[in-house]
């Protein structure tokens, strides 16, 4: 009779991999939250711009930050995988 691993064999817990995955999730959440905050600041500044003229500068800053954040997100996705699932050639430069 051969000895094989039973289905009840405990799975090895890799604390370092778990910590890295947790840090990655936290970083992704913070990046998404920063982008959402820029969109929120832009919307609020635009809606109250008629009351305070200086909010035009805040709106322009938030708009530029939003566009820059979206452009960086797209560039990173294009480097590592297919953006938006589109079959665009020459993406996924870094496997």
N, C-alpha and C positions, 0 to 999 in steps of 0.2 A: 504494500500500500504506500503510495507516495504522500509526502507531506506537502500540502499547499497552504497558502494563507487563507485563513477562514474569513468569512465576510465580517466577522466581529473583530478583526485585527484593528487595533487603535491606529488612528491616523497621526502621523508626526506633526506636531505643532511647531511651526517656524515663527518664532517671535519677531525676528528681524524682518521677515517678509510681511508679517502682519503690521508692524510699525510703519514700514514703507508704504503699504497700501493705505493705511490710515492717514499718513501725511499727505499722500497724493489726493485723497478724497477731500481733506481739509483745504488744500491749496486750490483744487478745482472749485470748491464751494466759495472760497474767498474771492477768486477771480470772477465768478458769476455774480456774486454779491456786489463787487466793485462796479461791474458793468451795469447792473441794475440800478445802483445808486447814481451813476452818471446819467442814466436815462431819466430817473426820477427828478434829479436836480434840474436837468434840462427842461422837463415838462413844467415843473413848478416855476422856474425862472421865466419861461415864456408866458405862462398864464398870468403872472404878476408884473410883467414888464411894463404894462401900461400905467401902473401905479408908481413904480420906482424905475427911472431910466437906467440906473446903474446895473439893474438885473440883466440888461442886454449883454453886458460883458460876462456875467456869470453864465448866461445861456450859451454864449459863444464858446466859452471854455468847456462847459459840459458837453456841448455838441462835438467839439473837437476830441475830447476824451472818449466819447462813445464811439466815434468813427475810428479813432486809433485803436481802441480796444477790439472792435469788431475786425479790423484789418489784421491785427496781430493774431487773433484767434484763428482767422481763416488761413493765415500764412503757416501757423504751426500745424494746423490740421492738414494742410496741403503737403507739408514736409513729411509727415509721419503716416498719413493714410489718405483715402479718397474723400475730398470735401463734399459734404451733402450727399454722399453715396453716388455721385455722378462719375461716369466712366471717362474722366478727363485724362488724356495721356500725359506722361511725364510727371505724375504726382507720386507721392510716396517715395520721395527721393531717399530718405533715410528709413530703411526697413526696421 
